[in-house]
Amino acid sequence: MACILYDCTNEFGVHEPVACEDFPLGGIDAILILHCGHSVTSASSESEIDAAITAGLATLITNIKATLPAASPVLVTPPVGCSTDKVATYDRTLTWQDGNISQVNNDNIYDPLAKGTPVDSVILYECAEDRVTWSRPDKIMRGTATRTIPDNDNEFQIYEASLSWRSLSLGTIAAAPPNIFT
């Protein structure tokens, strides 16, 4: 039985293997939160990113430990019998820990995240690979944040924070802009 295709296009290209099995390592030690109204068009542009930071339209958070785990597909059931569910988008969440505890960080970063202040997008600095991934949502991102104080002096106090968004895109991988994350 032939499959009926509605507006079916082939978006696949050629798979690119890495050279000599030099697979990229994980590790995110800095992020750049881009606020609504920024004018950054390239995640590799030092001048655009520096201008956004200077204008208060981007916030650089360094010396953190972040992870971007596997996204969860959001499935919808087509209104056609005998068909499979379709991926509508993906729920994505970036989480991080930050040991840089201060009132300045409470006021400028973690309280706004905890209150759900909208975020336009985020650029992740992949420290092991010296590159960035720019994650842009279908709509806005929202955050969460909390501070933990252990009950002993064998552990560090940390902020635990996250940004959540929906997007079909895996993000844009680009060269790290010079003098921003390092």
Secondary structure, DSSP 8 states (H G I E B T S, - for coil): -----SS-----------GGG------EEEEEEE-TT-----TT-HHHHHHHHHTTSEEEEEEEEEE----EEEEE--SSTT---EEEEEEEEEEEEE----HHHIIIIIHHHHTT--B-EEEEEETTTTEEEEE--SS-BEEEEEEE--SSTTS--EEEEEEEEE-S---EEEE--TTT--
